[in-house]
Amino acid sequence: MSDQAPHADEALLRESQQAIDDAKAAAADVVEPDEDELVDEGLPVADDAEPSDGPAPAA
């Protein structure tokens, strides 16, 4: 049993490192949209809108 434990630990370590490498590669492929792309310009906006919790406190 003591002969196989180091091999199992090494295999588990390799698998874990591979999973980390795969996750890093996938994260590097993510492209975040520009801020302008997040706003739907076609939505109507109320000019007289107030916050739902009331006006901001005076400074």
N, C-alpha and C positions, 0 to 999 in steps of 0.2 A: 504494500500500500504506500509506503513512503517513497518508492521509486516512481509511482505514477502521479502523486500529488503535485510535484513541481511541473510536470508536463501539462496537467490539467489547468494549473494556475497560469501557465504560459499561454495556453490556448485561449483561456478566458480573457486574459489580458489583450491578446491579439484581436479577438472578436470585439472587445470593448473599444479598443483603439480604432478599429475599422468603423464601428458605429459612430464614433465621434468624428472621424474624418468624413464620413458620408454626410453627417448632419452639417458640418462646416461647409462642405461643398454645396449642399442644397441651400443653405443660408446665403451663400455668396451669389447664387443664381437669382435670388429674389430682387425684383426691381420695384421700388416704391414709386407711386405716381407723384408727379409734381403737385404742389398745393393747389394750383389753378385747376387741375384735372379733378380734384375732389369736390369742387363747387359746381352744382348744376345751375348754370346760368339761366335756364328756362323757368326756374321756380319763381312764383310771385313773392314779393317781399312787401310787408306792410311798413309804410313810412312812419306810422305812429305807434309802432310796437314798443311795449314796455316789458321789462323783465317780469316773469310770473311771480316773483317773490317781492315785488315792489321796487321803489327807487333805491339807488345806491346810497349808503350813508354819507353824510357830509364829511369832508376831510378835515 
